[in-house]
Amino acid sequence: MTEQLSVSTQKEVPKHKEALQEKYNQEPKEKDLTLESAKLPKPTGWRLLVLPFKMKEKTKGGIIITDDVVERSQVASTCGLVLEVGPDAYRDKKRFPEGPWCEKGTWVIFARYAGSRMKIDGGEVRLLNDDEVLATVENPEDIFHEI
């Protein structure tokens, strides 16, 4: 029996997320996030709701990485997926003359202690101010080095 390999032209969203990882194991798409929005807080004003990224727990060779090692590898900054954008985010033309830096479904980098952390369903989400976004990235696995 021969099997044909199908090549997907669509970009994959990394599978490893810190918050709500076990309960929501469905793969979110860039514009169509499938998380249960009723349980998540709705950002108000200029805030963003972000789902933090977590590196893989196992290397390609099968070595299990401890939580302490994963946390140390993410010391300087943290990456997360924007789940919701508040109604007033990026509307201040003086601070953001070129428009929004990110939108729903964008991977962003923010400072490690930025925003308010909330535990929901055994995971963590963060509420960030719109000016706490440091950068955007295509794939968070590209910026965190593998062990």
Stockholm file with secondary structure:
# STOCKHOLM 1.0

chainA/1-147         MTEQLSVSTQKEVPKHKEALQEKYNQEPKEKDLTLESAKLPKPTGWRLLVLPFKMKEKTKGGIIITDDVVERSQVASTCGLVLEVGPDAYRDKKRFPEGPWCEKGTWVIFARYAGSRMKIDGGEVRLLNDDEVLATVENPEDIFHEI
#=GR chainA/1-147 SS CCCCCCCCCSCCCCSCBSTTTTTCCSCCCSSCCCSCTTTSCCCCTTEEEEEEBCCCSBCTTSCBCCHHHHHHHTSSEEEEEEEEECTTTTCCTTTCTTCCSCCTTCEEEEETTCSEEEEETTEEEEEEEGGGEEEEESCGGGTSCCC
#=GC SS_cons         CCCCCCCCCSCCCCSCBSTTTTTCCSCCCSSCCCSCTTTSCCCCTTEEEEEEBCCCSBCTTSCBCCHHHHHHHTSSEEEEEEEEECTTTTCCTTTCTTCCSCCTTCEEEEETTCSEEEEETTEEEEEEEGGGEEEEESCGGGTSCCC
//
